[in-house]
Structure formats: structure tokens, C-alpha cells
Amino acid sequence: MQASDDFSWVASGATESAAAGTVLGTGVKITTGTLGFAPAGTRLLTVGEQAMEVRKKVGLVTSVPFNHATPAGFIAHNKTRNDYHGVATEMIASGVDVLIGGGPPNYTDANTSRASHFGAGSWISQPDFECVTKGQISFSYIKSKADFERVADGENVPDKLFGLARVAETFQYSRPGVANKTVLPFTDAVNADVPSLATSTRAALNVLEKDEEGFFLMLESSAVAWAGHANQTTRVVEERLSFNDSVDAVTDWVEKKLEFGRDAGHGDLRPRDRLPRWPRCGRREGLDRPDGCRRPAAERVVGLGW
């Protein structure tokens, strides 16, 4: 109740993404600003590591740099979240199967190319970037919107995927026009060669589902926090809609994997004037009934159980 009654209480000790991500990723409360370590310095086992221990695939998808605090909280360990090069090195070598986000050194927030920048404020070191882009590690590397869409559509799906969208940091939040706080969502032209979070989600699911042992996927529309920090309500709405589309992508994937049917039919829900005339079969309905009595199993059942 104090949190809702006294904003100054919230502001005096608010958590941040590294601590919050680690709590979600390990179940242990930690000191703010750190990743994967308990306050006493004990290295914590993350849910990503636990999933890999039982041979499940792991994917981390975000709309901000791939090694930002929240996705890092599910796999990485570092005494400071700000050691982005160190966090990137660990995440790349961690054994996860999918890493998707922003952060390449050779693109701007406007989705335009530039000379690679590996100094202060960069997200990945030159050695790691070269390993990724030159195929020196086990990931298949993609970067263009078309690349992401092909994998999302099921074309040449790799066993491991590293997707770095062509933006310095965020997929869309930091694009030109971020200072326009009074316009309607999507008034400012979007970064054209950047995949949507929903497309990235579909691509990740296609990779992860290749293993019958199952998988763990962390999906985050993280730039909503960036928009919230800046009181940029227009782009808060954009990020929320982006996340909704991503949840829809997951829901669609789940529904395609579920099979619905009935062991024996006991009715058919239709308007009275469209009821079919089923052959009279007696009371027994099983495999021994005549072919003329069989009813096709429903491909999808919604809200009806008899």
C-alpha cells in the first residue's frame, strides 16, 4: 500500500533491470546493478543454465541491445551491468541457442550504416563482433529485415541463431522523431530495414522448436522502459502494441501445436436451421460404428465441452 500512497517511497529505492531481471532469472533478490550474483558474492544458477542442463534450448529476444540487463539476467553473471562487452562475451559463449536484439557497432539508431564504433557506449567488442559476423562461432548470423522474415517463415531455419538488427540500440524507440511527444503513435516513419519484435519472436520459435526436448524463451519489449524513463508516451504506446503483436505470435504458435478432438461425438453446436442430418447409429459411438456415422474431429474447439 505504501507504494501506491507515497511515490517518494518508490522513487527512493526503485529497482532496475539488472536486479529485476536476475530475480526473474534466478529467484534470488540481489543488489541493484549486478547480474547473476547474490549480495554475498555467490554465483547464482540462472533459469537459462537450468534449462540447458536438462538439454532444452534457450532463446533470449529483446527490442534493445541483445546484452542489455534484462535478457542478461537470464543467463549472465557480472558484478556490473555496465560491463556490456563482458556481458556480451559471456552471453555469446553461454551455449544459448537464440540471441536477438540490437547493438551492432556499424549502425545508427536511424537504421543507417556508419563506421564501426567499439569505444565507450558500444555494446559488443571488436573481437566478439568479428567472431559473430565471420562465422567463427556456432551461430548463424542474420541482420536484415528480410533475413529475419525468412527464418520467421520457416526458410532454412538454423540450429542456432544470432540476430543483430541494424540499429545501434533499439528497434524503433530511438529512431528519428523521438523528441515528438505529442504526436500519435507511428506518426514518425519507422526504421524500414528492422524486423518487428513479432517477426523476431517467430524466428526464435522456429529455431527453438527444432529440439523435441523443449525450450525456454525470454521475450521482452524492453524499449517501453526507455520510453517510460523519458515520459515519451507516444512511444510507450508503440512499444506496448509491439509487445501485444509478439504475444499474438506466441499464441498462434501454441495453437498450431495443440491438437483438439473428441473420442466420441455427443452433439454439434450450430444454428438450428443448419443442423446436419447424421445417420442413425444407435447409442454406441466408437470405432466399430459404420463409416456413415463418423464425424470429423474438430480442428479447433473454443469454449465448448460436453
Helices and strands as residue ranges (DSSP letters): H 2-5, H 7-12, H 17-26, H 47-53, E 57-65, H 69-72, H 84-93, E 98-102, H 126-133, E 140-142, H 145-152, E 161-164, H 197-208, E 215-220, H 223-229, H 233-257, G 272-274, G 291-293
